[in-house]
Amino acid sequence: MPRFAPGTRVRARAADPDGHTRLPRYARGHIGEVVEVLATWSLPDATVHGVTQPEPVYTVRFSAAELWGSGSHAVLLDLWESYLEEVS
Amino acid sequence: MGGQTGFGPVLTDDDDDDGQFFHADWEARVYALVRVLQRHKVINQQFDELRDAIERIPPAEYLAMSYYERWLRAAEMLLAEKGLLPDA
């Protein structure tokens, strides 16, 4: 079951992983809102090592102002559940 | 590296203005080689393993390479790591 429902505010994890990841550096530590639950896919960070780790993948909307401090547009990123934590 | 400070804008295929996916025969051969290696499960079929290898190319080499030069270098690294090629 997906942990986050559409509309949930989530924070992208700030940690810098050693290997490949699909969480862009510019989004790390920033807060966005879940737009939809896309599908279940294996976490790329694990797939690299031959491990299949299926997880929900979400489309998350970040405002440009949140990411870069200015701008009126938004950025949509498809992010695996491991990349996200709930904003309390 | 377009989009990073000092590296100019993000270039897309539209910027080439020639509508070609490959700009030399060797590029198509590298693409085909990687797809065959994936098809035969020598390397991961989801591209994560290739992306991880591309990100492990030493930065000075990486920055000086074209897109398919990076694919070729990454494929050589993976084949060497799997014992299928002498160290590249």
Backbone of each chain as nested JSON, in Angstrom:
{
  "chains": [
    {"id": "A", "residues": [
      {"number": 1, "name": "MET", "atoms": {"N": [0.844, -1.211, 0.0], "CA": [0.0, 0.0, 0.0], "C": [0.872, 1.251, 0.0]}},
      {"number": 2, "name": "PRO", "atoms": {"N": [0.561, 2.21, -0.853], "CA": [1.325, 3.465, -0.83], "C": [1.169, 4.167, 0.516]}},
      {"number": 3, "name": "ARG", "atoms": {"N": [2.27, 4.723, 0.997], "CA": [2.268, 5.378, 2.306], "C": [1.662, 6.78, 2.232]}},
      {"number": 4, "name": "PHE", "atoms": {"N": [1.8, 7.448, 1.075], "CA": [1.362, 8.839, 0.948], "C": [0.201, 8.953, -0.039]}},
      {"number": 5, "name": "ALA", "atoms": {"N": [-0.867, 9.643, 0.384], "CA": [-2.014, 9.876, -0.494], "C": [-1.81, 11.194, -1.243]}},
      {"number": 6, "name": "PRO", "atoms": {"N": [-2.472, 11.352, -2.403], "CA": [-2.403, 12.64, -3.106], "C": [-2.779, 13.776, -2.155]}},
      {"number": 7, "name": "GLY", "atoms": {"N": [-2.054, 14.893, -2.25], "CA": [-2.308, 16.04, -1.382], "C": [-1.406, 16.079, -0.158]}},
      {"number": 8, "name": "THR", "atoms": {"N": [-0.715, 14.945, 0.132], "CA": [0.172, 14.898, 1.3], "C": [1.425, 15.732, 1.047]}},
      {"number": 9, "name": "ARG", "atoms": {"N": [1.812, 16.53, 2.048], "CA": [3.078, 17.271, 1.955], "C": [4.226, 16.354, 2.37]}},
      {"number": 10, "name": "VAL", "atoms": {"N": [5.242, 16.279, 1.538], "CA": [6.376, 15.386, 1.792], "C": [7.682, 16.16, 1.627]}},
      {"number": 11, "name": "ARG", "atoms": {"N": [8.702, 15.689, 2.322], "CA": [10.034, 16.281, 2.167], "C": [10.949, 15.262, 1.49]}},
      {"number": 12, "name": "ALA", "atoms": {"N": [11.669, 15.709, 0.455], "CA": [12.654, 14.838, -0.189], "C": [13.852, 14.671, 0.751]}},
      {"number": 13, "name": "ARG", "atoms": {"N": [14.32, 13.455, 0.881], "CA": [15.424, 13.2, 1.811], "C": [16.658, 14.001, 1.411]}},
      {"number": 14, "name": "ALA", "atoms": {"N": [17.398, 14.447, 2.41], "CA": [18.538, 15.338, 2.17], "C": [19.848, 14.568, 1.983]}},
      {"number": 15, "name": "ALA", "atoms": {"N": [19.859, 13.272, 2.343], "CA": [21.115, 12.513, 2.324], "C": [21.657, 12.376, 0.901]}},
      {"number": 16, "name": "ASP", "atoms": {"N": [22.972, 12.403, 0.761], "CA": [23.658, 12.239, -0.518], "C": [24.104, 10.781, -0.624]}},
      {"number": 17, "name": "PRO", "atoms": {"N": [23.422, 9.969, -1.441], "CA": [23.781, 8.545, -1.484], "C": [25.112, 8.308, -2.21]}},
      {"number": 18, "name": "ASP", "atoms": {"N": [25.749, 7.168, -1.926], "CA": [27.05, 6.856, -2.53], "C": [26.945, 6.582, -4.024]}},
      {"number": 19, "name": "GLY", "atoms": {"N": [25.868, 5.903, -4.418], "CA": [25.774, 5.464, -5.809], "C": [24.644, 6.14, -6.554]}},
      {"number": 20, "name": "HIS", "atoms": {"N": [24.177, 5.459, -7.589], "CA": [23.14, 6.011, -8.453], "C": [21.834, 6.214, -7.704]}},
      {"number": 21, "name": "THR", "atoms": {"N": [21.154, 7.322, -7.988], "CA": [19.831, 7.581, -7.44], "C": [19.054, 8.391, -8.46]}},
      {"number": 22, "name": "ARG", "atoms": {"N": [17.735, 8.353, -8.354], "CA": [16.908, 9.142, -9.269], "C": [16.301, 10.342, -8.539]}},
      {"number": 23, "name": "LEU", "atoms": {"N": [16.82, 10.65, -7.358], "CA": [16.379, 11.849, -6.633], "C": [17.337, 12.99, -6.977]}},
      {"number": 24, "name": "PRO", "atoms": {"N": [16.874, 13.996, -7.745], "CA": [17.794, 15.066, -8.157], "C": [18.329, 15.836, -6.958]}},
      {"number": 25, "name": "ARG", "atoms": {"N": [19.585, 16.247, -7.08], "CA": [20.247, 16.961, -5.977], "C": [19.475, 18.239, -5.612]}},
      {"number": 26, "name": "TYR", "atoms": {"N": [18.933, 18.927, -6.645], "CA": [18.299, 20.217, -6.37], "C": [17.009, 20.089, -5.566]}},
      {"number": 27, "name": "ALA", "atoms": {"N": [16.467, 18.861, -5.472], "CA": [15.209, 18.686, -4.728], "C": [15.453, 18.239, -3.293]}},
      {"number": 28, "name": "ARG", "atoms": {"N": [16.68, 17.832, -2.978], "CA": [16.948, 17.221, -1.666], "C": [16.695, 18.201, -0.533]}},
      {"number": 29, "name": "GLY", "atoms": {"N": [15.928, 17.741, 0.448], "CA": [15.619, 18.538, 1.614], "C": [14.426, 19.467, 1.419]}},
      {"number": 30, "name": "HIS", "atoms": {"N": [13.893, 19.505, 0.201], "CA": [12.794, 20.429, -0.081], "C": [11.427, 19.753, 0.052]}},
      {"number": 31, "name": "ILE", "atoms": {"N": [10.421, 20.598, 0.302], "CA": [9.061, 20.115, 0.54], "C": [8.216, 20.261, -0.725]}},
      {"number": 32, "name": "GLY", "atoms": {"N": [7.476, 19.189, -1.036], "CA": [6.553, 19.198, -2.171], "C": [5.246, 18.557, -1.772]}},
      {"number": 33, "name": "GLU", "atoms": {"N": [4.351, 18.435, -2.767], "CA": [3.038, 17.846, -2.502], "C": [2.805, 16.691, -3.463]}},
      {"number": 34, "name": "VAL", "atoms": {"N": [2.343, 15.561, -2.924], "CA": [2.063, 14.389, -3.754], "C": [0.894, 14.708, -4.692]}},
      {"number": 35, "name": "VAL", "atoms": {"N": [1.128, 14.519, -6.002], "CA": [0.069, 14.75, -6.988], "C": [-0.69, 13.456, -7.245]}},
      {"number": 36, "name": "GLU", "atoms": {"N": [0.048, 12.377, -7.458], "CA": [-0.602, 11.082, -7.669], "C": [0.368, 9.942, -7.386]}},
      {"number": 37, "name": "VAL", "atoms": {"N": [-0.215, 8.776, -7.12], "CA": [0.565, 7.557, -7.003], "C": [0.622, 6.961, -8.399]}},
      {"number": 38, "name": "LEU", "atoms": {"N": [1.839, 6.83, -8.957], "CA": [1.972, 6.436, -10.36], "C": [1.884, 4.934, -10.572]}},
      {"number": 39, "name": "ALA", "atoms": {"N": [2.701, 4.192, -9.826], "CA": [2.847, 2.762, -10.077], "C": [3.785, 2.202, -9.021]}},
      {"number": 40, "name": "THR", "atoms": {"N": [4.091, 0.936, -9.137], "CA": [5.088, 0.315, -8.276], "C": [6.246, -0.144, -9.149]}},
      {"number": 41, "name": "TRP", "atoms": {"N": [7.445, 0.386, -8.851], "CA": [8.641, 0.011, -9.603], "C": [9.776, -0.268, -8.625]}},
      {"number": 42, "name": "SER", "atoms": {"N": [10.76, -1.02, -9.098], "CA": [11.92, -1.321, -8.248], "C": [12.773, -0.06, -8.058]}},
      {"number": 43, "name": "LEU", "atoms": {"N": [13.224, 0.149, -6.823], "CA": [14.072, 1.298, -6.491], "C": [15.375, 1.225, -7.295]}},
      {"number": 44, "name": "PRO", "atoms": {"N": [15.665, 2.224, -8.134], "CA": [16.864, 2.169, -8.98], "C": [18.156, 2.006, -8.179]}},
      {"number": 45, "name": "ASP", "atoms": {"N": [18.207, 2.647, -7.005], "CA": [19.404, 2.569, -6.166], "C": [19.73, 1.126, -5.8]}},
      {"number": 46, "name": "ALA", "atoms": {"N": [18.673, 0.276, -5.705], "CA": [18.864, -1.145, -5.388], "C": [19.062, -1.967, -6.655]}},
      {"number": 47, "name": "THR", "atoms": {"N": [18.318, -1.604, -7.708], "CA": [18.395, -2.342, -8.975], "C": [19.828, -2.389, -9.495]}},
      {"number": 48, "name": "VAL", "atoms": {"N": [20.559, -1.285, -9.279], "CA": [21.961, -1.204, -9.7], "C": [22.754, -2.4, -9.168]}},
      {"number": 49, "name": "HIS", "atoms": {"N": [22.421, -2.832, -7.948], "CA": [23.167, -3.915, -7.309], "C": [22.508, -5.277, -7.526]}},
      {"number": 50, "name": "GLY", "atoms": {"N": [21.599, -5.354, -8.507], "CA": [20.967, -6.614, -8.836], "C": [19.853, -6.997, -7.875]}},
      {"number": 51, "name": "VAL", "atoms": {"N": [19.424, -6.042, -7.034], "CA": [18.373, -6.307, -6.056], "C": [17.067, -5.67, -6.541]}},
      {"number": 52, "name": "THR", "atoms": {"N": [15.994, -6.448, -6.577], "CA": [14.687, -5.906, -6.942], "C": [13.956, -5.495, -5.675]}},
      {"number": 53, "name": "GLN", "atoms": {"N": [13.631, -4.206, -5.58], "CA": [12.982, -3.669, -4.385], "C": [11.786, -2.823, -4.806]}},
      {"number": 54, "name": "PRO", "atoms": {"N": [10.626, -3.477, -5.052], "CA": [9.468, -2.729, -5.561], "C": [8.942, -1.742, -4.521]}},
      {"number": 55, "name": "GLU", "atoms": {"N": [8.626, -0.54, -4.981], "CA": [8.108, 0.517, -4.105], "C": [7.121, 1.37, -4.891]}},
      {"number": 56, "name": "PRO", "atoms": {"N": [6.179, 2.02, -4.178], "CA": [5.333, 2.995, -4.863], "C": [6.181, 4.161, -5.383]}},
      {"number": 57, "name": "VAL", "atoms": {"N": [5.804, 4.643, -6.569], "CA": [6.438, 5.83, -7.144], "C": [5.369, 6.913, -7.253]}},
      {"number": 58, "name": "TYR", "atoms": {"N": [5.718, 8.111, -6.815], "CA": [4.768, 9.222, -6.762], "C": [5.214, 10.35, -7.679]}},
      {"number": 59, "name": "THR", "atoms": {"N": [4.235, 11.04, -8.261], "CA": [4.542, 12.335, -8.871], "C": [4.401, 13.38, -7.779]}},
      {"number": 60, "name": "VAL", "atoms": {"N": [5.476, 14.158, -7.554], "CA": [5.494, 15.164, -6.492], "C": [5.732, 16.535, -7.124]}},
      {"number": 61, "name": "ARG", "atoms": {"N": [4.911, 17.504, -6.719], "CA": [5.029, 18.858, -7.247], "C": [5.823, 19.739, -6.274]}},
      {"number": 62, "name": "PHE", "atoms": {"N": [6.863, 20.386, -6.789], "CA": [7.661, 21.337, -6.015], "C": [7.521, 22.707, -6.675]}},
      {"number": 63, "name": "SER", "atoms": {"N": [7.327, 23.754, -5.881], "CA": [7.296, 25.094, -6.47], "C": [8.73, 25.552, -6.717]}},
      {"number": 64, "name": "ALA", "atoms": {"N": [8.911, 26.317, -7.795], "CA": [10.243, 26.843, -8.11], "C": [10.765, 27.689, -6.952]}},
      {"number": 65, "name": "ALA", "atoms": {"N": [9.852, 28.426, -6.299], "CA": [10.278, 29.269, -5.17], "C": [10.841, 28.408, -4.042]}},
      {"number": 66, "name": "GLU", "atoms": {"N": [10.24, 27.213, -3.845], "CA": [10.741, 26.306, -2.807], "C": [12.129, 25.772, -3.184]}},
      {"number": 67, "name": "LEU", "atoms": {"N": [12.311, 25.447, -4.467], "CA": [13.581, 24.831, -4.896], "C": [14.695, 25.863, -5.064]}},
      {"number": 68, "name": "TRP", "atoms": {"N": [14.358, 27.022, -5.618], "CA": [15.415, 27.966, -6.012], "C": [15.254, 29.368, -5.423]}},
      {"number": 69, "name": "GLY", "atoms": {"N": [14.192, 29.554, -4.643], "CA": [14.021, 30.837, -3.986], "C": [13.293, 31.883, -4.81]}},
      {"number": 70, "name": "SER", "atoms": {"N": [13.002, 31.536, -6.1], "CA": [12.246, 32.487, -6.929], "C": [11.585, 31.714, -8.062]}},
      {"number": 71, "name": "GLY", "atoms": {"N": [10.728, 32.388, -8.81], "CA": [10.044, 31.746, -9.94], "C": [8.618, 31.389, -9.58]}},
      {"number": 72, "name": "SER", "atoms": {"N": [7.726, 31.406, -10.592], "CA": [6.313, 31.145, -10.331], "C": [5.86, 29.8, -10.887]}},
      {"number": 73, "name": "HIS", "atoms": {"N": [6.782, 29.022, -11.499], "CA": [6.393, 27.735, -12.068], "C": [6.571, 26.626, -11.035]}},
      {"number": 74, "name": "ALA", "atoms": {"N": [6.206, 25.418, -11.439], "CA": [6.368, 24.255, -10.571], "C": [7.143, 23.181, -11.322]}},
      {"number": 75, "name": "VAL", "atoms": {"N": [7.778, 22.29, -10.579], "CA": [8.528, 21.175, -11.144], "C": [7.879, 19.891, -10.649]}},
      {"number": 76, "name": "LEU", "atoms": {"N": [7.56, 18.975, -11.58], "CA": [6.975, 17.684, -11.206], "C": [8.049, 16.616, -11.311]}},
      {"number": 77, "name": "LEU", "atoms": {"N": [8.27, 15.885, -10.235], "CA": [9.275, 14.823, -10.213], "C": [8.61, 13.503, -9.863]}},
      {"number": 78, "name": "ASP", "atoms": {"N": [9.038, 12.416, -10.536], "CA": [8.564, 11.076, -10.195], "C": [9.56, 10.47, -9.212]}},
      {"number": 79, "name": "LEU", "atoms": {"N": [9.113, 10.243, -7.985], "CA": [10.034, 9.869, -6.9], "C": [9.584, 8.604, -6.19]}},
      {"number": 80, "name": "TRP", "atoms": {"N": [10.543, 7.742, -5.893], "CA": [10.277, 6.506, -5.159], "C": [10.013, 6.81, -3.684]}},
      {"number": 81, "name": "GLU", "atoms": {"N": [9.232, 5.922, -3.053], "CA": [8.814, 6.172, -1.668], "C": [10.002, 6.362, -0.726]}},
      {"number": 82, "name": "SER", "atoms": {"N": [11.093, 5.608, -0.947], "CA": [12.278, 5.732, -0.085], "C": [12.872, 7.138, -0.106]}},
      {"number": 83, "name": "TYR", "atoms": {"N": [12.581, 7.912, -1.145], "CA": [13.159, 9.248, -1.258], "C": [12.394, 10.279, -0.43]}},
      {"number": 84, "name": "LEU", "atoms": {"N": [11.245, 9.87, 0.151], "CA": [10.334, 10.841, 0.745], "C": [10.106, 10.567, 2.217]}},
      {"number": 85, "name": "GLU", "atoms": {"N": [9.869, 11.642, 2.974], "CA": [9.43, 11.493, 4.356], "C": [8.291, 12.473, 4.6]}},
      {"number": 86, "name": "GLU", "atoms": {"N": [7.416, 12.098, 5.558], "CA": [6.249, 12.922, 5.821], "C": [6.667, 14.212, 6.519]}},
      {"number": 87, "name": "VAL", "atoms": {"N": [6.006, 15.3, 6.187], "CA": [6.245, 16.576, 6.862], "C": [5.3, 16.65, 8.047]}},
      {"number": 88, "name": "SER", "atoms": {"N": [5.846, 16.795, 9.25], "CA": [4.983, 16.796, 10.438], "C": [4.429, 18.189, 10.676]}}
    ]},
    {"id": "B", "residues": [
      {"number": 1, "name": "MET", "atoms": {"N": [26.383, 19.014, -19.803], "CA": [26.25, 19.583, -18.463], "C": [25.491, 20.896, -18.521]}},
      {"number": 2, "name": "GLY", "atoms": {"N": [24.787, 21.14, -19.631], "CA": [24.0, 22.36, -19.752], "C": [23.059, 22.512, -18.571]}},
      {"number": 3, "name": "GLY", "atoms": {"N": [22.838, 23.754, -18.177], "CA": [21.966, 23.999, -17.041], "C": [22.743, 24.241, -15.764]}},
      {"number": 4, "name": "GLN", "atoms": {"N": [23.995, 23.748, -15.706], "CA": [24.847, 24.026, -14.553], "C": [25.519, 25.384, -14.772]}},
      {"number": 5, "name": "THR", "atoms": {"N": [25.77, 26.087, -13.69], "CA": [26.405, 27.387, -13.796], "C": [27.709, 27.291, -14.591]}},
      {"number": 6, "name": "GLY", "atoms": {"N": [27.834, 28.111, -15.641], "CA": [29.062, 28.135, -16.427], "C": [29.073, 27.182, -17.604]}},
      {"number": 7, "name": "PHE", "atoms": {"N": [28.037, 26.316, -17.718], "CA": [28.018, 25.326, -18.801], "C": [26.974, 25.649, -19.869]}},
      {"number": 8, "name": "GLY", "atoms": {"N": [26.384, 26.836, -19.802], "CA": [25.406, 27.218, -20.82], "C": [24.069, 26.532, -20.611]}},
      {"number": 9, "name": "PRO", "atoms": {"N": [23.16, 26.7, -21.595], "CA": [21.808, 26.149, -21.432], "C": [21.771, 24.631, -21.634]}},
      {"number": 10, "name": "VAL", "atoms": {"N": [20.654, 24.029, -21.243], "CA": [20.421, 22.608, -21.506], "C": [20.175, 22.458, -23.011]}},
      {"number": 11, "name": "LEU", "atoms": {"N": [20.988, 21.634, -23.685], "CA": [20.799, 21.406, -25.116], "C": [19.859, 20.219, -25.322]}},
      {"number": 12, "name": "THR", "atoms": {"N": [19.0, 20.308, -26.3], "CA": [18.111, 19.188, -26.639], "C": [18.347, 18.816, -28.095]}},
      {"number": 13, "name": "ASP", "atoms": {"N": [17.717, 17.715, -28.537], "CA": [17.85, 17.308, -29.938], "C": [17.381, 18.417, -30.882]}},
      {"number": 14, "name": "ASP", "atoms": {"N": [16.392, 19.21, -30.411], "CA": [15.886, 20.287, -31.26], "C": [16.984, 21.3, -31.586]}},
      {"number": 15, "name": "ASP", "atoms": {"N": [17.96, 21.449, -30.654], "CA": [19.014, 22.431, -30.858], "C": [19.961, 22.015, -31.984]}},
      {"number": 16, "name": "ASP", "atoms": {"N": [20.024, 20.689, -32.258], "CA": [20.905, 20.204, -33.33], "C": [20.374, 20.616, -34.696]}},
      {"number": 17, "name": "ASP", "atoms": {"N": [19.033, 20.672, -34.773], "CA": [18.404, 21.155, -35.992], "C": [18.522, 20.183, -37.151]}},
      {"number": 18, "name": "ASP", "atoms": {"N": [18.963, 18.939, -36.915], "CA": [19.072, 18.007, -38.045], "C": [18.142, 16.792, -37.876]}},
      {"number": 19, "name": "GLY", "atoms": {"N": [17.463, 16.692, -36.734], "CA": [16.488, 15.621, -36.55], "C": [17.092, 14.226, -36.446]}},
      {"number": 20, "name": "GLN", "atoms": {"N": [18.405, 14.111, -36.312], "CA": [19.06, 12.801, -36.264], "C": [19.28, 12.359, -34.817]}},
      {"number": 21, "name": "PHE", "atoms": {"N": [18.961, 11.069, -34.547], "CA": [19.238, 10.538, -33.217], "C": [20.732, 10.223, -33.069]}},
      {"number": 22, "name": "PHE", "atoms": {"N": [21.344, 9.783, -34.169], "CA": [22.769, 9.441, -34.145], "C": [23.504, 10.383, -35.09]}},
      {"number": 23, "name": "HIS", "atoms": {"N": [24.707, 10.774, -34.685], "CA": [25.462, 11.725, -35.49], "C": [26.68, 11.091, -36.141]}},
      {"number": 24, "name": "ALA", "atoms": {"N": [26.854, 9.781, -35.923], "CA": [27.901, 9.022, -36.605], "C": [27.513, 7.548, -36.489]}},
      {"number": 25, "name": "ASP", "atoms": {"N": [28.006, 6.718, -37.402], "CA": [27.653, 5.293, -37.381], "C": [28.044, 4.633, -36.064]}},
      {"number": 26, "name": "TRP", "atoms": {"N": [29.209, 5.04, -35.519], "CA": [29.663, 4.377, -34.295], "C": [28.688, 4.613, -33.144]}},
      {"number": 27, "name": "GLU", "atoms": {"N": [27.975, 5.74, -33.148], "CA": [27.024, 5.996, -32.075], "C": [25.882, 4.977, -32.117]}},
      {"number": 28, "name": "ALA", "atoms": {"N": [25.386, 4.683, -33.316], "CA": [24.324, 3.686, -33.458], "C": [24.835, 2.308, -33.036]}},
      {"number": 29, "name": "ARG", "atoms": {"N": [26.107, 2.018, -33.34], "CA": [26.676, 0.718, -32.932], "C": [26.772, 0.603, -31.412]}},
      {"number": 30, "name": "VAL", "atoms": {"N": [27.162, 1.69, -30.747], "CA": [27.245, 1.684, -29.278], "C": [25.858, 1.472, -28.691]}},
      {"number": 31, "name": "TYR", "atoms": {"N": [24.879, 2.172, -29.242], "CA": [23.491, 2.001, -28.77], "C": [23.071, 0.538, -28.922]}},
      {"number": 32, "name": "ALA", "atoms": {"N": [23.311, -0.021, -30.104], "CA": [22.909, -1.408, -30.371], "C": [23.645, -2.377, -29.449]}},
      {"number": 33, "name": "LEU", "atoms": {"N": [24.938, -2.128, -29.239], "CA": [25.737, -2.997, -28.37], "C": [25.144, -3.038, -26.959]}},
      {"number": 34, "name": "VAL", "atoms": {"N": [24.82, -1.862, -26.428], "CA": [24.265, -1.798, -25.068], "C": [22.916, -2.5, -25.01]}},
      {"number": 35, "name": "ARG", "atoms": {"N": [22.077, -2.288, -26.03], "CA": [20.749, -2.919, -26.022], "C": [20.867, -4.445, -26.104]}},
      {"number": 36, "name": "VAL", "atoms": {"N": [21.848, -4.935, -26.861], "CA": [22.039, -6.395, -26.952], "C": [22.54, -6.935, -25.616]}},
      {"number": 37, "name": "LEU", "atoms": {"N": [23.466, -6.205, -24.977], "CA": [23.962, -6.645, -23.664], "C": [22.821, -6.676, -22.645]}},
      {"number": 38, "name": "GLN", "atoms": {"N": [21.897, -5.711, -22.74], "CA": [20.736, -5.697, -21.837], "C": [19.802, -6.858, -22.161]}},
      {"number": 39, "name": "ARG", "atoms": {"N": [19.546, -7.064, -23.455], "CA": [18.631, -8.122, -23.894], "C": [19.108, -9.481, -23.396]}},
      {"number": 40, "name": "HIS", "atoms": {"N": [20.419, -9.672, -23.388], "CA": [20.986, -10.947, -22.94], "C": [21.292, -10.932, -21.447]}},
      {"number": 41, "name": "LYS", "atoms": {"N": [20.827, -9.877, -20.759], "CA": [20.942, -9.77, -19.306], "C": [22.392, -9.799, -18.816]}},
      {"number": 42, "name": "VAL", "atoms": {"N": [23.301, -9.368, -19.685], "CA": [24.685, -9.196, -19.253], "C": [24.748, -7.952, -18.361]}},
      {"number": 43, "name": "ILE", "atoms": {"N": [23.989, -6.931, -18.751], "CA": [23.816, -5.776, -17.867], "C": [22.322, -5.547, -17.654]}},
      {"number": 44, "name": "ASN", "atoms": {"N": [22.017, -4.872, -16.567], "CA": [20.638, -4.655, -16.127], "C": [19.771, -4.014, -17.216]}},
      {"number": 45, "name": "GLN", "atoms": {"N": [18.564, -4.57, -17.386], "CA": [17.705, -4.121, -18.479], "C": [17.017, -2.791, -18.213]}},
      {"number": 46, "name": "GLN", "atoms": {"N": [17.041, -2.336, -16.956], "CA": [16.321, -1.101, -16.626], "C": [17.178, 0.167, -16.763]}},
      {"number": 47, "name": "PHE", "atoms": {"N": [18.387, 0.062, -17.295], "CA": [19.271, 1.213, -17.502], "C": [19.903, 1.748, -16.213]}},
      {"number": 48, "name": "ASP", "atoms": {"N": [19.438, 1.273, -15.048], "CA": [19.999, 1.81, -13.807], "C": [21.484, 1.474, -13.685]}},
      {"number": 49, "name": "GLU", "atoms": {"N": [21.847, 0.249, -14.091], "CA": [23.254, -0.159, -13.966], "C": [24.133, 0.674, -14.904]}},
      {"number": 50, "name": "LEU", "atoms": {"N": [23.644, 0.923, -16.118], "CA": [24.415, 1.747, -17.06], "C": [24.54, 3.176, -16.521]}},
      {"number": 51, "name": "ARG", "atoms": {"N": [23.427, 3.727, -15.987], "CA": [23.476, 5.084, -15.443], "C": [24.462, 5.174, -14.282]}},
      {"number": 52, "name": "ASP", "atoms": {"N": [24.45, 4.145, -13.43], "CA": [25.372, 4.14, -12.289], "C": [26.818, 4.147, -12.788]}},
      {"number": 53, "name": "ALA", "atoms": {"N": [27.095, 3.333, -13.827], "CA": [28.46, 3.282, -14.37], "C": [28.837, 4.628, -14.992]}},
      {"number": 54, "name": "ILE", "atoms": {"N": [27.906, 5.254, -15.719], "CA": [28.178, 6.566, -16.326], "C": [28.551, 7.571, -15.243]}},
      {"number": 55, "name": "GLU", "atoms": {"N": [27.846, 7.488, -14.102], "CA": [28.119, 8.436, -13.018], "C": [29.439, 8.132, -12.307]}},
      {"number": 56, "name": "ARG", "atoms": {"N": [30.011, 6.939, -12.548], "CA": [31.301, 6.592, -11.933], "C": [32.485, 6.94, -12.84]}},
      {"number": 57, "name": "ILE", "atoms": {"N": [32.232, 7.431, -14.052], "CA": [33.34, 7.864, -14.912], "C": [34.029, 9.046, -14.21]}},
      {"number": 58, "name": "PRO", "atoms": {"N": [35.372, 9.035, -14.14], "CA": [36.063, 10.151, -13.478], "C": [35.597, 11.49, -14.058]}},
      {"number": 59, "name": "PRO", "atoms": {"N": [35.302, 12.485, -13.183], "CA": [34.672, 13.729, -13.626], "C": [35.368, 14.429, -14.796]}},
      {"number": 60, "name": "ALA", "atoms": {"N": [36.695, 14.483, -14.8], "CA": [37.388, 15.202, -15.877], "C": [37.149, 14.507, -17.22]}},
      {"number": 61, "name": "GLU", "atoms": {"N": [37.137, 13.147, -17.208], "CA": [36.828, 12.395, -18.428], "C": [35.386, 12.617, -18.844]}},
      {"number": 62, "name": "TYR", "atoms": {"N": [34.497, 12.511, -17.849], "CA": [33.061, 12.625, -18.108], "C": [32.74, 13.947, -18.812]}},
      {"number": 63, "name": "LEU", "atoms": {"N": [33.296, 15.038, -18.284], "CA": [32.967, 16.358, -18.825], "C": [33.462, 16.537, -20.251]}},
      {"number": 64, "name": "ALA", "atoms": {"N": [34.511, 15.792, -20.633], "CA": [35.078, 15.95, -21.967], "C": [34.405, 15.028, -22.991]}},
      {"number": 65, "name": "MET", "atoms": {"N": [33.476, 14.176, -22.548], "CA": [32.888, 13.164, -23.435], "C": [31.542, 13.591, -24.0]}},
      {"number": 66, "name": "SER", "atoms": {"N": [31.249, 13.051, -25.187], "CA": [29.913, 13.211, -25.753], "C": [29.0, 12.134, -25.144]}},
      {"number": 67, "name": "TYR", "atoms": {"N": [27.704, 12.258, -25.435], "CA": [26.699, 11.36, -24.856], "C": [27.038, 9.88, -25.081]}},
      {"number": 68, "name": "TYR", "atoms": {"N": [27.293, 9.485, -26.329], "CA": [27.538, 8.066, -26.591], "C": [28.96, 7.635, -26.242]}},
      {"number": 69, "name": "GLU", "atoms": {"N": [29.883, 8.568, -26.139], "CA": [31.201, 8.206, -25.584], "C": [31.04, 7.752, -24.134]}},
      {"number": 70, "name": "ARG", "atoms": {"N": [30.132, 8.408, -23.411], "CA": [29.862, 7.997, -22.019], "C": [29.219, 6.618, -21.981]}},
      {"number": 71, "name": "TRP", "atoms": {"N": [28.287, 6.345, -22.892], "CA": [27.686, 5.008, -22.953], "C": [28.769, 3.946, -23.18]}},
      {"number": 72, "name": "LEU", "atoms": {"N": [29.677, 4.219, -24.138], "CA": [30.709, 3.238, -24.466], "C": [31.648, 3.026, -23.28]}},
      {"number": 73, "name": "ARG", "atoms": {"N": [32.066, 4.114, -22.66], "CA": [32.974, 4.016, -21.503], "C": [32.311, 3.235, -20.377]}},
      {"number": 74, "name": "ALA", "atoms": {"N": [31.031, 3.503, -20.127], "CA": [30.303, 2.812, -19.068], "C": [30.169, 1.327, -19.392]}},
      {"number": 75, "name": "ALA", "atoms": {"N": [29.877, 1.001, -20.652], "CA": [29.745, -0.411, -21.048], "C": [31.084, -1.126, -20.872]}},
      {"number": 76, "name": "GLU", "atoms": {"N": [32.184, -0.458, -21.24], "CA": [33.512, -1.053, -21.06], "C": [33.802, -1.298, -19.58]}},
      {"number": 77, "name": "MET", "atoms": {"N": [33.451, -0.319, -18.741], "CA": [33.673, -0.475, -17.296], "C": [32.904, -1.684, -16.761]}},
      {"number": 78, "name": "LEU", "atoms": {"N": [31.621, -1.798, -17.154], "CA": [30.785, -2.886, -16.633], "C": [31.295, -4.243, -17.11]}},
      {"number": 79, "name": "LEU", "atoms": {"N": [31.715, -4.325, -18.379], "CA": [32.205, -5.596, -18.906], "C": [33.519, -5.984, -18.231]}},
      {"number": 80, "name": "ALA", "atoms": {"N": [34.35, -4.979, -17.926], "CA": [35.601, -5.257, -17.211], "C": [35.293, -5.75, -15.795]}},
      {"number": 81, "name": "GLU", "atoms": {"N": [34.323, -5.089, -15.134], "CA": [33.979, -5.46, -13.761], "C": [33.397, -6.869, -13.695]}},
      {"number": 82, "name": "LYS", "atoms": {"N": [32.745, -7.284, -14.784], "CA": [32.14, -8.62, -14.816], "C": [33.123, -9.669, -15.342]}},
      {"number": 83, "name": "GLY", "atoms": {"N": [34.356, -9.236, -15.615], "CA": [35.377, -10.171, -16.055], "C": [35.264, -10.575, -17.509]}},
      {"number": 84, "name": "LEU", "atoms": {"N": [34.5, -9.82, -18.299], "CA": [34.285, -10.168, -19.707], "C": [35.224, -9.425, -20.646]}},
      {"number": 85, "name": "LEU", "atoms": {"N": [35.906, -8.408, -20.105], "CA": [36.877, -7.631, -20.881], "C": [38.075, -7.391, -19.981]}},
      {"number": 86, "name": "PRO", "atoms": {"N": [39.285, -7.256, -20.563], "CA": [40.404, -6.791, -19.743], "C": [40.081, -5.382, -19.239]}},
      {"number": 87, "name": "ASP", "atoms": {"N": [40.727, -4.926, -18.159], "CA": [40.445, -3.598, -17.615], "C": [40.569, -2.525, -18.689]}},
      {"number": 88, "name": "ALA", "atoms": {"N": [39.537, -1.705, -18.8], "CA": [39.528, -0.663, -19.836], "C": [40.4, 0.504, -19.402]}}
    ]}
  ]
}
